[in-house]
Amino acid sequence: MSNHRDFIDELAEEYLNLRAERLAIDKCAADAKKLEETAKQKLEKHMLDSGTTDYKGDHLRVQMEREFKPTATDWGLVQKFVIDNNAFDLFQKRLTESAVKSRWEDGISIPGIEKFPVNKLSITKA
């Protein structure tokens, strides 16, 4: 039985070491992304302030275009439009897990939703 325990110890240590390495890399990437976003914002601000939308340098070209993204200002009207026009493609097909779990905790079963088992591994240092 000791081989089984040793093997689990070994696998758990390997997992924890790899996870720690990935988390360190993720932090570096997040820090780099913040710096990148700050540089982008400075460039956009300078171009907006100067009225420039197109710039051509010796080695690069920068173009800034304005696009419009949808934002809901009245969900009641949006929902009415969707129902009246059978336009359910306007919504993303995704469940809000916390809302579903809350209903399950209250004993409410929702038609069309099943419980799907997912393993959750927890490792703590002894």
MODA-V434931 format. One record per helix or strand of 3 or more residues. SS is the DSSP state (helix for helix, strand for strand). FROM is the first residue (numbers start at 0). LEN is the number of residues. If there is no record, write none. Layout:
BEGIN
SS/FROM/LEN + SS/FROM/LEN
END
This chain:
BEGIN
helix/1/49 + strand/53/3 + strand/60/3 + helix/74/11 + helix/87/3 + helix/96/9
END
